[in-house]
Structures are given as C-alpha cells and as structure tokens.
Amino acid sequence: MDSDTDLGFDQFRLAASTATLDDERAARAHADLVEFRMDLADDPLAALDGYDGLLPLLVTNRAAWEGGEAADDAARLGALRTAAAHDAVVAVDVELAALRTDAGARTAAAVRDEGAGVVASVHDFEGTPRPAALRNALARAARAGDVGKVAVTATGPDDALALLRATRAAARAGECVATMAMGAAGRHTRALAPVYGSRLGYAPVDPADATAPGQYDLATLRGLVDALA
C-alpha cells in the first residue's frame, strides 16, 4: 500500500465493514474502502501489521458505551493512534463524546499528524432525535471531524424522513456528513442517504456478518446506491 494513498470524502464512499481483513479481497469489487472493526478482532494491531490489501482502511475501535466491545477507553484510543500510523489507514473513527475529552482530542490530533482523517461519530440505539436535535448533532459531528457521522434508530417512516431531511440540510450547509437509520424501518436510508448528501456508507461482505442493525450486504448496497445516483 502506498503511504501517499488518499481517499477524500468529496463524494460518497462505500466501506466494507468487517472484523477480519481477510474480507478485503472479496470486498474489492464493490467497496471503496474497508472499515476494520478493531474492537471485534482478535489481534487487530497484528492484523494491521500484516495487511497488504489494495483497499484503504477506516479503522474503528468502538467503545462499549456506544455499542462496541472495547471496554478500556485509554487502551482503545491508544490502539487507534497506533493504527493511524499504518500507511493503509486513511481515516479513524472516534466517537464525538470521546473527542470532547482530553484523551480523545489528543487522539484526533495524533491521527491528523499521521495524515489520516477523523470520522466523528454519534450513535443513538434508542430512537431518532427530534429534528432540531438531529440537525444539531450532525453539525457538531461535522465540526469535530473531517466527516460527521450520525446513526439513529428508526421506528417508522417519519424517523427515516427526519434523517434524510437533516442530511440534506447538512449537505446544503457545506457539512461533510455520513448518515443512516438503523433497524428495519430505516434500512432504506442506507441506499437513499447518499442521494441527499451522505458521504459514507457501511455494509458487510456477508449479510451474516452485519455490524449494525438493518445493514444490506455489500453487493446489494453498491447496486442500490449506483442505481439511485
């Protein structure tokens, strides 16, 4: 992997979400990059050391308090800083709440020093905030990161519509955002959000390996996004 690899988010990018970098070869036909879920991997730093794939990497070490499996904040942020030094890593996901701490801010600075971008993420597993709060969350995430990611949980069509409206408002304001509504009621937003300005989507190579509720498999989402573009 060339150390000068650059993957900007000036347009929509599709990430293959996985806990094993062995999936990279199968992802090449449909993905623009791989989201490597370090918190779900057995030995993630060793996997990164051995990575020789063609796709650039977005690394995520999701905190247990935001739906992941990494329990020790100091250790997981340290692992993200280490990961950012790998040539293949073009972006690192850090929760917006973590970025507000001194340790999170230092992590973001270290990531950018390595030439990688920061995805500032917010996840709501309980529901969808009211429109004003949703729009505010997107704006705050976009200010904190190179991409502001907000994932909500939709319980019905109104929630999905609220997310798409917030996505469009953010895009019109010039904010670089990634949005999706988790759950069955919001599944279609994963395909539609790019139409309204979302710059980043996620899908597993194999649907059995989904890392969030309501994900399409990679080939299906690629086809839907391309058909709607």
C-alpha positions, 0 to 999 in steps of 0.5 A: 500500500502506498503511504501517499494513498488518499481517499477524500470524502468529496463524494460518497464512499462505500466501506466494507465493514468487517472484523477480519481483513481477510474480507478485503479481497472479496470486498474489492469489487464493490467497496471503496474502502474497508472499515476494520472493526478493531474492537471485534478482532482478535489481534487487530494491531497484528492484523494491521501489521500484516495487511497488504490489501489494495483497499484503504482502511477506516479503522474503528475501535468502538467503545462499549458505551456506544455499542462496541466491545472495547471496554478500556477507553485509554487502551482503545484510543491508544490502539487507534493512534497506533493504527493511524500510523499504518500507511493503509489507514486513511481515516479513524473513527472516534466517537464525538463524546470521546473527542470532547475529552482530553484523551480523545482530542489528543487522539484526533490530533495524533491521527491528523499528524499521521495524515489520516482523517477523523470520522466523528461519530454519534450513535443513538440505539434508542430512537431518532432525535427530534429534528432540531436535535438531529440537525444539531448533532450532525453539525457538531459531528461535522465540526469535530471531524473531517466527516460527521457521522450520525446513526439513529434508530428508526421506528417508522417512516417519519424517523427515516424522513427526519434523517434524510431531511437533516442530511440534506440540510447538512449537505446544503450547509457545506457539512461533510456528513455520513448518515443512516437509520438503523433497524428495519424501518430505516434500512432504506436510508442506507441506499437513499442517504447518499442521494441527499448528501451522505458521504459514507456508507457501511455494509458487510461482505456477508449479510451474516456478518452485519455490524449494525442493525438493518445493514444490506450486504455489500453487493446489494448496497453498491447496486442500490446506491449506483442505481439511485445516483 
